[in-house]
């Protein structure tokens, strides 16, 4: 299938500026402009690559990490892909633990407030202590 940049963007669920940005970053190739004029033509392989990029982003990979991931996919380096996925899994596990701790802290703070404070507010006191310069 031959696609214009607009159709590629539509099929891939992104905007045209995103396609151009991915090309600038080296994540997507830039097809040659036809010598007789007209539009650059993208292929199914370009759409597949775009979908790979979008899926990797959904998994939390940065564009730099995606560039490395794609390079390993292109060279069929399964071991390197597995290492990248394991590393990302560890990072996400750590982030989840930090988010759960923050969620619990917020829940505790919320529970400490009965609303309609008269005089001293426990939330303001807690944040005042927390945010005091060292």
Secondary structure, DSSP 8 states (H G I E B T S, - for coil): --B-HHHHHHHHTS-HHHHHHHHHTTSS------TT-S---B-HHHHHHHHHHHHHHHTT--HHHHHHHHHHHHTT-HHHHHHHHHHHHHHHHHHHHHHHHHHHHHHHHHHH--SS--S--HHHHHHHHHTS--
